[in-house]
Amino acid sequence: MMIVTNRTIQGLFLACALITPVAVSAQGYPSKPVRLILPVPPGGVGDLVARQLAQRLSQHWGQQVLIDHRAGATGLIGLGLAAKAPPDGYTLLWGSSNNMSMNPALLGKPSPAKDYAAITPVVTFPNILVVHPSLPVKSMKELLALARNHPGKLRFGSAGNGSTNHLSAEVLQSQTGVRITHVPYKGGGPALIDLLGGHIEAQFATSPSGMSYIRAGKLKPLMVTSATRLTALPAIPSAPEAGVPNLVVSTWNGIFAPAATADNLTGALHAAITAALGNKEMTERIVAQAAEVYLLAPDAFAAMIDKEHAFWSGVVKKLNLQME
């Protein structure tokens, strides 16, 4: 895995800028507009980053990249359209960890990685374990001690059964032996509202959704569910630093093409997207939203998806979880 931060992005951009024109021009691609299917409704960080990337690619290629929202059926409508599209590079998919690894595991389905040509992840953002300021804890150690002393009394909100913040809380219980009470909501927003109101005590909020409340002092962050500290919150410990090394749970978004897309075309797409992400302004916008640019080679990306799917399948089986 390669997390690209401000310190490395300029070197990556220079390297990719040298190879991208050759790869794309050798295939004469693209010679017409490209469609990017988003299997989710408009709004949110993923949608914003997809639009920024589409704009950069449009400038880079001299051809429009058109956003096509196809939400519904837990993303299956958009996923199906992308899988059945001609493998010519003119229909791409904005996939996510939810619809590529987490949801299939919850539904007992195999990893969908084989149905698509993985190009590269684009952005990743972890969860942040946040608590109400009135809770008398200042660290994960203190939170776990409180939970052990009062089994089941600590209430964690989530966006619903099977959501990334729900599963983060389940993994926390499994790894630490604490017992907490899960309170599912119909979305992360309502859960955050109840947390701010003191009706629940904690939540694994996605980093973009929690940042404004953290900066305003309305929520207290204890940990980020990533392997390293988040650039936007350098003082908050990562999961390994907080004593739960296996609680590395991040939401990512990435680009896919139909499964039969030729290797030279996926390579050209990967190079063009990497170069587009080398734009300093775009990178700074992503970091400001408590996210990170995230790049992998196509083979490594596909392998990562299979690994994630296997991990979540194990969690679902162990905890007997079911999709809402």
C-alpha positions as a LaTeX table, in Angstrom:
\begin{tabular}{lrrr}
\hline
Residue & $x$ (\AA) & $y$ (\AA) & $z$ (\AA) \\
\hline
Met1 & 0.00 & 0.00 & 0.00 \\
Met2 & 1.23 & 3.50 & $-0.78$ \\
Ile3 & $-0.29$ & 6.49 & 0.95 \\
Val4 & 0.76 & 9.60 & $-0.92$ \\
Thr5 & 1.11 & 12.75 & 1.14 \\
Asn6 & 2.27 & 16.29 & 0.35 \\
Arg7 & 5.86 & 15.24 & 0.95 \\
Thr8 & 5.91 & 12.69 & $-1.85$ \\
Ile9 & 3.29 & 13.85 & $-4.32$ \\
Gln10 & 5.51 & 16.22 & $-6.29$ \\
Gly11 & 8.05 & 13.50 & $-7.07$ \\
Leu12 & 5.29 & 11.13 & $-8.11$ \\
Phe13 & 3.78 & 13.75 & $-10.39$ \\
Leu14 & 7.08 & 14.41 & $-12.16$ \\
Ala15 & 7.72 & 10.71 & $-12.68$ \\
Cys16 & 4.23 & 9.99 & $-13.97$ \\
Ala17 & 4.13 & 13.04 & $-16.19$ \\
Leu18 & 7.06 & 11.61 & $-18.12$ \\
Ile19 & 5.38 & 8.29 & $-18.88$ \\
Thr20 & 1.71 & 9.21 & $-19.19$ \\
Pro21 & 1.71 & 10.95 & $-22.62$ \\
Val22 & 3.54 & 8.01 & $-24.19$ \\
Ala23 & 1.16 & 5.41 & $-22.75$ \\
Val24 & $-1.99$ & 7.26 & $-23.77$ \\
Ser25 & $-0.92$ & 8.49 & $-27.20$ \\
Ala26 & 0.33 & 5.02 & $-28.16$ \\
Gln27 & $-3.26$ & 3.79 & $-27.99$ \\
Gly28 & $-4.98$ & 6.93 & $-29.30$ \\
Tyr29 & $-7.05$ & 6.93 & $-26.13$ \\
Pro30 & $-9.36$ & 8.63 & $-25.42$ \\
Ser31 & $-10.84$ & 9.92 & $-28.65$ \\
Lys32 & $-14.29$ & 10.67 & $-27.20$ \\
Pro33 & $-15.86$ & 11.44 & $-23.79$ \\
Val34 & $-15.40$ & 8.94 & $-20.96$ \\
Arg35 & $-18.21$ & 8.01 & $-18.56$ \\
Leu36 & $-17.44$ & 7.55 & $-14.86$ \\
Ile37 & $-20.25$ & 5.68 & $-13.09$ \\
Leu38 & $-20.80$ & 6.47 & $-9.41$ \\
Pro39 & $-23.08$ & 3.82 & $-7.83$ \\
Val40 & $-24.02$ & 6.25 & $-5.03$ \\
Pro41 & $-26.15$ & 9.41 & $-4.76$ \\
Pro42 & $-24.49$ & 12.84 & $-5.13$ \\
Gly43 & $-22.85$ & 14.29 & $-2.04$ \\
Gly44 & $-20.09$ & 13.28 & 0.31 \\
Val45 & $-16.33$ & 13.26 & 0.06 \\
Gly46 & $-16.18$ & 10.42 & $-2.47$ \\
Asp47 & $-18.42$ & 12.29 & $-4.89$ \\
Leu48 & $-16.41$ & 15.49 & $-4.45$ \\
Val49 & $-13.10$ & 13.75 & $-5.13$ \\
Ala50 & $-14.56$ & 11.92 & $-8.15$ \\
Arg51 & $-15.62$ & 15.25 & $-9.64$ \\
Gln52 & $-12.21$ & 16.79 & $-8.99$ \\
Leu53 & $-10.52$ & 13.79 & $-10.61$ \\
Ala54 & $-12.89$ & 13.92 & $-13.59$ \\
Gln55 & $-12.02$ & 17.58 & $-14.11$ \\
Arg56 & $-8.27$ & 16.88 & $-13.99$ \\
Leu57 & $-8.55$ & 13.95 & $-16.39$ \\
Ser58 & $-10.67$ & 16.03 & $-18.78$ \\
Gln59 & $-7.91$ & 18.65 & $-18.86$ \\
His60 & $-5.20$ & 15.99 & $-19.16$ \\
Trp61 & $-6.87$ & 14.10 & $-22.02$ \\
Gly62 & $-8.62$ & 16.94 & $-23.82$ \\
Gln63 & $-11.80$ & 14.85 & $-23.61$ \\
Gln64 & $-14.64$ & 15.19 & $-21.14$ \\
Val65 & $-15.02$ & 12.75 & $-18.25$ \\
Leu66 & $-18.73$ & 12.70 & $-17.47$ \\
Ile67 & $-20.04$ & 11.80 & $-13.99$ \\
Asp68 & $-23.00$ & 9.40 & $-14.15$ \\
His69 & $-24.74$ & 8.75 & $-10.81$ \\
Arg70 & $-26.47$ & 5.36 & $-10.81$ \\
Ala71 & $-27.47$ & 4.78 & $-7.20$ \\
Gly72 & $-29.80$ & 2.08 & $-5.91$ \\
Ala73 & $-29.88$ & $-1.49$ & $-4.60$ \\
Thr74 & $-26.85$ & $-0.91$ & $-2.36$ \\
Gly75 & $-24.81$ & 0.14 & $-5.38$ \\
Leu76 & $-25.67$ & $-2.92$ & $-7.46$ \\
Ile77 & $-27.32$ & $-0.92$ & $-10.26$ \\
Gly78 & $-24.20$ & 1.10 & $-11.02$ \\
Leu79 & $-21.92$ & $-1.89$ & $-10.47$ \\
Gly80 & $-23.92$ & $-3.96$ & $-12.94$ \\
Leu81 & $-23.86$ & $-1.26$ & $-15.62$ \\
Ala82 & $-20.10$ & $-0.95$ & $-15.35$ \\
Ala83 & $-19.51$ & $-4.70$ & $-15.41$ \\
Lys84 & $-21.55$ & $-5.09$ & $-18.63$ \\
Ala85 & $-20.07$ & $-2.10$ & $-20.46$ \\
Pro86 & $-17.74$ & $-2.61$ & $-23.45$ \\
Pro87 & $-14.14$ & $-3.02$ & $-22.22$ \\
Asp88 & $-12.88$ & $-0.11$ & $-24.30$ \\
Gly89 & $-12.00$ & 2.34 & $-21.51$ \\
Tyr90 & $-14.96$ & 4.63 & $-22.19$ \\
Thr91 & $-16.97$ & 3.41 & $-19.18$ \\
Leu92 & $-15.24$ & 3.46 & $-15.80$ \\
Leu93 & $-16.51$ & 2.74 & $-12.29$ \\
Trp94 & $-15.96$ & 4.68 & $-9.07$ \\
Gly95 & $-15.89$ & 1.73 & $-6.66$ \\
Ser96 & $-15.45$ & 1.69 & $-2.90$ \\
Ser97 & $-14.45$ & $-0.57$ & $-0.04$ \\
Asn98 & $-18.14$ & $-0.80$ & 0.86 \\
Asn99 & $-19.35$ & $-2.21$ & $-2.45$ \\
Met100 & $-16.19$ & $-4.13$ & $-3.37$ \\
Ser101 & $-15.27$ & $-5.89$ & $-0.12$ \\
Met102 & $-17.52$ & $-5.10$ & 2.85 \\
Asn103 & $-21.03$ & $-5.53$ & 1.42 \\
Pro104 & $-20.23$ & $-8.70$ & $-0.54$ \\
Ala105 & $-18.81$ & $-10.23$ & 2.65 \\
Leu106 & $-21.95$ & $-9.29$ & 4.60 \\
Leu107 & $-24.14$ & $-10.79$ & 1.87 \\
Gly108 & $-22.09$ & $-13.99$ & 1.77 \\
Lys109 & $-21.02$ & $-13.33$ & $-1.82$ \\
Pro110 & $-17.55$ & $-13.80$ & $-3.34$ \\
Ser111 & $-15.23$ & $-10.89$ & $-3.95$ \\
Pro112 & $-16.36$ & $-8.96$ & $-7.05$ \\
Ala113 & $-12.77$ & $-8.10$ & $-8.01$ \\
Lys114 & $-12.85$ & $-10.64$ & $-10.87$ \\
Asp115 & $-15.79$ & $-8.81$ & $-12.45$ \\
Tyr116 & $-13.71$ & $-5.68$ & $-13.03$ \\
Ala117 & $-10.25$ & $-4.59$ & $-14.06$ \\
Ala118 & $-8.86$ & $-2.80$ & $-11.01$ \\
Ile119 & $-7.02$ & 0.38 & $-12.02$ \\
Thr120 & $-6.04$ & 2.12 & $-8.78$ \\
Pro121 & $-7.51$ & 3.35 & $-5.53$ \\
Val122 & $-7.71$ & 7.15 & $-5.46$ \\
Val123 & $-8.54$ & 8.31 & $-1.95$ \\
Thr124 & $-8.78$ & 6.76 & 1.50 \\
Phe125 & $-10.14$ & 8.05 & 4.77 \\
Pro126 & $-10.18$ & 6.21 & 8.09 \\
Asn127 & $-12.72$ & 6.31 & 10.84 \\
Ile128 & $-12.03$ & 8.48 & 13.86 \\
Leu129 & $-13.15$ & 7.20 & 17.22 \\
Val130 & $-14.85$ & 10.27 & 18.69 \\
Val131 & $-16.60$ & 10.65 & 22.03 \\
His132 & $-18.82$ & 13.28 & 23.58 \\
Pro133 & $-16.71$ & 15.89 & 25.44 \\
Ser134 & $-18.51$ & 15.08 & 28.70 \\
Leu135 & $-17.16$ & 11.51 & 28.70 \\
Pro136 & $-14.35$ & 11.43 & 31.32 \\
Val137 & $-11.68$ & 9.86 & 29.11 \\
Lys138 & $-8.67$ & 11.30 & 27.31 \\
Ser139 & $-7.25$ & 8.21 & 25.59 \\
Met140 & $-8.16$ & 4.78 & 24.23 \\
Lys141 & $-6.67$ & 3.20 & 27.35 \\
Glu142 & $-9.04$ & 5.18 & 29.54 \\
Leu143 & $-12.01$ & 4.47 & 27.25 \\
Leu144 & $-11.37$ & 0.72 & 27.34 \\
Ala145 & $-11.00$ & 0.82 & 31.12 \\
Leu146 & $-14.34$ & 2.62 & 31.37 \\
Ala147 & $-15.98$ & 0.06 & 29.10 \\
Arg148 & $-14.60$ & $-2.84$ & 31.16 \\
Asn149 & $-15.79$ & $-1.31$ & 34.39 \\
His150 & $-19.29$ & $-0.73$ & 32.96 \\
Pro151 & $-20.01$ & $-3.59$ & 30.51 \\
Gly152 & $-22.65$ & $-2.71$ & 27.93 \\
Lys153 & $-23.20$ & 0.81 & 29.27 \\
Leu154 & $-21.12$ & 2.60 & 26.62 \\
Arg155 & $-23.23$ & 3.27 & 23.52 \\
Phe156 & $-21.70$ & 3.46 & 20.05 \\
Gly157 & $-23.71$ & 4.94 & 17.20 \\
Ser158 & $-23.36$ & 3.86 & 13.56 \\
Ala159 & $-24.81$ & 4.50 & 10.11 \\
Gly160 & $-26.58$ & 1.14 & 10.36 \\
Asn161 & $-25.87$ & $-2.57$ & 10.56 \\
Gly162 & $-22.97$ & $-3.49$ & 8.32 \\
Ser163 & $-21.67$ & 0.07 & 7.96 \\
Thr164 & $-17.96$ & 0.69 & 8.31 \\
Asn165 & $-18.41$ & 2.42 & 11.66 \\
His166 & $-20.54$ & $-0.48$ & 12.94 \\
Leu167 & $-17.96$ & $-3.04$ & 11.86 \\
Ser168 & $-15.17$ & $-0.97$ & 13.40 \\
Ala169 & $-16.94$ & $-1.16$ & 16.76 \\
Glu170 & $-17.47$ & $-4.90$ & 16.36 \\
Val171 & $-13.78$ & $-5.45$ & 15.62 \\
Leu172 & $-12.88$ & $-3.31$ & 18.65 \\
Gln173 & $-15.01$ & $-5.54$ & 20.90 \\
Ser174 & $-13.57$ & $-8.69$ & 19.39 \\
Gln175 & $-9.96$ & $-7.59$ & 19.81 \\
Thr176 & $-10.17$ & $-6.02$ & 23.26 \\
Gly177 & $-12.87$ & $-8.09$ & 24.98 \\
Val178 & $-14.89$ & $-5.05$ & 25.99 \\
Arg179 & $-18.68$ & $-5.09$ & 25.73 \\
Ile180 & $-20.36$ & $-2.04$ & 24.25 \\
Thr181 & $-23.87$ & $-1.41$ & 22.97 \\
His182 & $-24.38$ & $-0.78$ & 19.26 \\
Val183 & $-27.04$ & 1.79 & 18.36 \\
Pro184 & $-27.74$ & 1.70 & 14.59 \\
Tyr185 & $-29.12$ & 4.76 & 12.79 \\
Lys186 & $-30.31$ & 5.33 & 9.24 \\
Gly187 & $-27.10$ & 7.07 & 8.21 \\
Gly188 & $-23.99$ & 8.50 & 9.80 \\
Gly189 & $-25.46$ & 12.01 & 9.99 \\
Pro190 & $-28.28$ & 11.14 & 12.43 \\
Ala191 & $-25.81$ & 9.19 & 14.57 \\
Leu192 & $-23.52$ & 12.21 & 14.76 \\
Ile193 & $-26.44$ & 14.46 & 15.73 \\
Asp194 & $-27.32$ & 12.18 & 18.64 \\
Leu195 & $-23.67$ & 11.99 & 19.67 \\
Leu196 & $-23.42$ & 15.79 & 19.67 \\
Gly197 & $-26.58$ & 15.90 & 21.78 \\
Gly198 & $-25.17$ & 13.45 & 24.32 \\
His199 & $-27.74$ & 10.71 & 23.59 \\
Ile200 & $-24.93$ & 8.26 & 22.83 \\
Glu201 & $-21.34$ & 8.38 & 24.02 \\
Ala202 & $-19.16$ & 7.43 & 21.04 \\
Gln203 & $-18.96$ & 6.74 & 17.33 \\
Phe204 & $-16.45$ & 5.62 & 14.73 \\
Ala205 & $-17.15$ & 8.60 & 12.48 \\
Thr206 & $-15.66$ & 8.77 & 9.00 \\
Ser207 & $-12.83$ & 11.28 & 9.15 \\
Pro208 & $-14.38$ & 13.87 & 6.76 \\
Ser209 & $-17.73$ & 13.88 & 8.59 \\
Gly210 & $-16.15$ & 14.28 & 12.02 \\
Met211 & $-13.47$ & 16.88 & 11.31 \\
Ser212 & $-15.53$ & 20.05 & 11.61 \\
Tyr213 & $-16.89$ & 18.97 & 15.00 \\
Ile214 & $-13.42$ & 18.01 & 16.21 \\
Arg215 & $-11.99$ & 21.36 & 15.14 \\
Ala216 & $-14.85$ & 23.15 & 16.92 \\
Gly217 & $-14.23$ & 21.19 & 20.12 \\
Lys218 & $-17.68$ & 19.57 & 19.98 \\
Leu219 & $-16.28$ & 16.05 & 19.74 \\
Lys220 & $-13.19$ & 14.53 & 21.34 \\
Pro221 & $-11.02$ & 12.29 & 19.06 \\
Leu222 & $-9.20$ & 9.35 & 20.65 \\
Met223 & $-7.90$ & 7.31 & 17.70 \\
Val224 & $-7.87$ & 7.03 & 13.91 \\
Thr225 & $-8.44$ & 3.58 & 12.42 \\
Ser226 & $-5.42$ & 3.69 & 10.14 \\
Ala227 & $-1.94$ & 2.20 & 10.25 \\
Thr228 & $-0.35$ & 5.65 & 10.55 \\
Arg229 & $-1.49$ & 9.02 & 11.86 \\
Leu230 & $-3.76$ & 11.13 & 9.71 \\
Thr231 & $-2.13$ & 14.20 & 8.15 \\
Ala232 & $-5.06$ & 16.39 & 9.19 \\
Leu233 & $-4.88$ & 15.15 & 12.81 \\
Pro234 & $-1.19$ & 14.61 & 13.55 \\
Ala235 & $-1.68$ & 14.59 & 17.34 \\
Ile236 & $-4.21$ & 11.72 & 17.35 \\
Pro237 & $-2.73$ & 8.19 & 17.62 \\
Ser238 & $-3.22$ & 5.54 & 14.98 \\
Ala239 & $-4.86$ & 2.20 & 15.81 \\
Pro240 & $-1.51$ & 0.40 & 16.41 \\
Glu241 & $-0.32$ & 3.25 & 18.65 \\
Ala242 & $-3.59$ & 3.12 & 20.59 \\
Gly243 & $-3.16$ & $-0.58$ & 21.37 \\
Val244 & $-5.50$ & $-2.13$ & 18.77 \\
Pro245 & $-3.09$ & $-2.93$ & 15.92 \\
Asn246 & $-5.59$ & $-4.91$ & 13.85 \\
Leu247 & $-8.26$ & $-2.22$ & 13.86 \\
Val248 & $-7.09$ & $-0.68$ & 10.59 \\
Val249 & $-10.38$ & 0.12 & 8.87 \\
Ser250 & $-10.43$ & 2.74 & 6.15 \\
Thr251 & $-12.96$ & 3.61 & 3.49 \\
Trp252 & $-11.43$ & 3.95 & 0.04 \\
Asn253 & $-12.67$ & 4.91 & $-3.40$ \\
Gly254 & $-11.00$ & 3.80 & $-6.60$ \\
Ile255 & $-11.29$ & 3.40 & $-10.36$ \\
Phe256 & $-12.31$ & 0.22 & $-12.16$ \\
Ala257 & $-12.94$ & $-0.78$ & $-15.77$ \\
Pro258 & $-14.87$ & $-3.79$ & $-17.17$ \\
Ala259 & $-13.06$ & $-7.09$ & $-16.61$ \\
Ala260 & $-11.92$ & $-7.72$ & $-20.19$ \\
Thr261 & $-10.15$ & $-4.36$ & $-20.56$ \\
Ala262 & $-6.72$ & $-4.86$ & $-22.17$ \\
Asp263 & $-3.62$ & $-4.57$ & $-19.99$ \\
Asn264 & $-2.10$ & $-1.77$ & $-22.05$ \\
Leu265 & $-5.28$ & 0.27 & $-21.62$ \\
Thr266 & $-5.46$ & $-0.33$ & $-17.86$ \\
Gly267 & $-1.82$ & 0.70 & $-17.68$ \\
Ala268 & $-2.54$ & 3.92 & $-19.56$ \\
Leu269 & $-5.49$ & 4.64 & $-17.29$ \\
His270 & $-3.40$ & 4.03 & $-14.19$ \\
Ala271 & $-0.67$ & 6.37 & $-15.40$ \\
Ala272 & $-3.12$ & 9.13 & $-16.33$ \\
Ile273 & $-4.98$ & 8.94 & $-13.00$ \\
Thr274 & $-1.72$ & 8.93 & $-11.05$ \\
Ala275 & $-0.56$ & 12.01 & $-12.93$ \\
Ala276 & $-3.89$ & 13.75 & $-12.31$ \\
Leu277 & $-3.57$ & 13.05 & $-8.59$ \\
Gly278 & $-0.15$ & 14.68 & $-8.65$ \\
Asn279 & $-1.84$ & 18.07 & $-8.85$ \\
Lys280 & $-0.86$ & 19.92 & $-5.68$ \\
Glu281 & $-4.15$ & 21.83 & $-5.36$ \\
Met282 & $-6.19$ & 18.63 & $-5.60$ \\
Thr283 & $-3.99$ & 16.86 & $-3.06$ \\
Glu284 & $-4.29$ & 19.72 & $-0.60$ \\
Arg285 & $-8.09$ & 19.68 & $-0.94$ \\
Ile286 & $-8.18$ & 15.96 & $-0.20$ \\
Val287 & $-5.89$ & 16.31 & 2.84 \\
Ala288 & $-7.99$ & 19.23 & 4.14 \\
Gln289 & $-10.98$ & 16.87 & 4.20 \\
Ala290 & $-9.12$ & 14.46 & 6.52 \\
Ala291 & $-8.40$ & 12.04 & 3.70 \\
Glu292 & $-5.28$ & 10.90 & 1.86 \\
Val293 & $-4.42$ & 10.22 & $-1.77$ \\
Tyr294 & $-4.05$ & 6.45 & $-2.13$ \\
Leu295 & $-2.33$ & 4.79 & $-5.10$ \\
Leu296 & $-1.64$ & 1.14 & $-5.96$ \\
Ala297 & $-0.65$ & $-0.70$ & $-9.12$ \\
Pro298 & $-3.57$ & $-2.63$ & $-10.71$ \\
Asp299 & $-2.41$ & $-6.08$ & $-9.58$ \\
Ala300 & $-1.75$ & $-4.86$ & $-6.04$ \\
Phe301 & $-5.16$ & $-3.16$ & $-5.96$ \\
Ala302 & $-6.97$ & $-6.36$ & $-6.99$ \\
Ala303 & $-5.03$ & $-8.37$ & $-4.39$ \\
Met304 & $-5.87$ & $-5.82$ & $-1.69$ \\
Ile305 & $-9.59$ & $-6.13$ & $-2.47$ \\
Asp306 & $-9.47$ & $-9.93$ & $-2.17$ \\
Lys307 & $-7.59$ & $-9.62$ & 1.12 \\
Glu308 & $-10.14$ & $-7.14$ & 2.51 \\
His309 & $-13.03$ & $-9.35$ & 1.41 \\
Ala310 & $-11.48$ & $-12.34$ & 3.16 \\
Phe311 & $-10.95$ & $-10.29$ & 6.33 \\
Trp312 & $-14.54$ & $-9.04$ & 6.45 \\
Ser313 & $-15.91$ & $-12.48$ & 5.59 \\
Gly314 & $-14.08$ & $-13.79$ & 8.66 \\
Val315 & $-15.47$ & $-10.99$ & 10.83 \\
Val316 & $-19.01$ & $-11.60$ & 9.56 \\
Lys317 & $-18.77$ & $-15.34$ & 10.19 \\
Lys318 & $-17.23$ & $-14.96$ & 13.65 \\
Leu319 & $-19.75$ & $-12.38$ & 14.83 \\
Asn320 & $-22.74$ & $-13.75$ & 12.88 \\
Leu321 & $-23.46$ & $-10.37$ & 11.33 \\
Gln322 & $-26.12$ & $-9.77$ & 8.72 \\
Met323 & $-26.86$ & $-7.01$ & 6.20 \\
Glu324 & $-29.69$ & $-4.70$ & 7.18 \\
\hline
\end{tabular}
